[in-house]
Amino acid sequence: MKRGFIPVVLIAVLALVIAVGGVGVGLAWKTDILDRWLPAGVAEFLGKWETCRSNSLGFEVGYPGDWEVLEEGGEVPWNCVIFSKDYPRFRCRLEVWTLQDQEEFESHQNQYLSDPDYKQSTLTIAGVSAIKLVHHEFPTIAQIYLKNEKGDAFFYIFHWRLAEESACADIFDRTLSTFKFLK
């Protein structure tokens, strides 16, 4: 065999493998096969989103369209909206609470800020700085405290999931990125 023949064959085989792989991924993307490859919840995360607007509580937030929304009244306290979804292997839940005033906000927040079991970090939501607290033994639970720039609207956002599921965390992050103050 000639010396130049082997590299040509290898390049041809490599091109064929890449072409077949590309067609396979393309077909998987167009069908539900890709959904079976992705972690549970990611397909839902990429799906249609709705907006919950609560004029009485003073906020607006996006959420996955197939999640259950429980608004104030009935079993839900007057100052809360709950978003939740049970997936085959895990459950996600997000609660948005309004707190009456600065005193209630600080009282609620301070009971956790001084607890050494909670890791504290800051993040920005709706253009304002917020405090995020995560218990070191229960990293699937997070508490977020924020108030609007005027200091007259106070929120406590609580989210939890029943498993170390990254799709749930991604959904929470996307939900928080859509949060808006109405007051």
Secondary structure, DSSP 4 states (H G I P E B T S, - for coil): --TTHHHHHHHHHHHHHHHHHHHHHHHHHHSTHHHHHSPTTHHHHTS-EEEEEETTTTEEEEEETTSEEE-SBTTB-TTEEEEEEE-SS-EEEEEEEEESSHHHHHHHHHHHHT-TTEEEEEEEETTEEEEEEEETTEEEEEEEEEE-TTS--EEEEEEEESS--HHHHHHHHHHHHT-EE--
